[in-house]
């Protein structure tokens, strides 16, 4: 057993917490908790998750994770860092100036004259059009023909029906499921889904992300390391509560019945607890 693991185990025993209880509290599988106490970090999904699990373990038993990491820095696994790939390098654009004044194009010089001519032509055309209109309408009835009035009435009624139909569709579209943020405790965020008997979940990944999903009893439903471009779908309509253990939330988007779940933090390592409150 490692020195760090022995310290964590001792703190857990002093609080009278079993591994099963600690699993329920941290949402970390029991076999990983046992591996931490034994110092067997090779059982972890990766170095990054090993450090994250140790941090959650320490906080759950009342220890300061920062002090533990500093005290046992040599024993802790170090996550591998890699340089970003595929990002274009920014190149500075240098503005050059010859110092000589720019000559205005001929069109700009002639622009005032062109505008003046255009105004004169427009006024003359309007005057001519006005005279033509007076000549053609003298002695005629100013009211529109009955068939034109009927067409305008039909068009108005059609527009009104279309508007009513659009309002009804908008009202019906607002009915259905409703996703609500309820509370936060450390890095655990609770949401509730109501107004719909179905709870279909779709996950879309824009980068590498380890995901674990547990039911209300703490049983594992899903666990996998996902890559960029992957998608995963689940039907949790029969579940009262599911917990998403996200290793990298920034690259994992969650959609509940087509509605995207908005994270309340920018942290990588978080837990999303989704409660199914059906109507």
Secondary structure, DSSP 8 states (H G I E B T S, - for coil): --HHHHHHHHHHHHTT--HHHHHHHH---HHHHHHHHHT-GGGSS-HHHHHHHHHHHHHHTT--HHHHHHHTTTTS---------S------------SS-----HHHHHHHHHHHHHHHHHHHHHHHHHHHHHHHHTTS--S--HHHHHHHHHHHHHHHHHHHHHHHHHHHHH-S-EEEEEEEETTEEEEEEES-S--EEEEEESS-EEEEEEETTS-EEEEEEE-TT-EEEEE-TT-SEEEEEES-GGGEEEEETTEE---S---SSEEEEEEEE--
